[in-house]
Amino acid sequence: MAWRVEFSASASKELEKLGPDNARRILRFLKQRVLKAQHPRMLGEALRGPELGRFWKYRIGPFRVIARIEDGRMIVFVVRIGHRREIYR
């Protein structure tokens, strides 16, 4: 069974706001790098903190994708997408 990427409603809206070129770049990264990796944690980095530690971030140029990796269902669930200066607020 292969990994899948799913988006929260708010992450989908954030992706649309980035414009078509940036959205394509982010989707290409998720599709070609994250899903083809042996495990999604190989490319990302865990956020720090007691509650944030369950989320992973992926760097795509000046943008960040914050996701929750669900091992049991083999899903990378994207929670937020945005520019690095705004995503952590």
Secondary structure, 3 states (H helix, E strand, C coil): CCCEEEECHHHHHHHHHCCHHHHHHHHHHHHHHHCCCCCHHHCCEECCCCCHHHEEEEEECCEEEEEEEECCCCEEEEEEEEECCCCCC
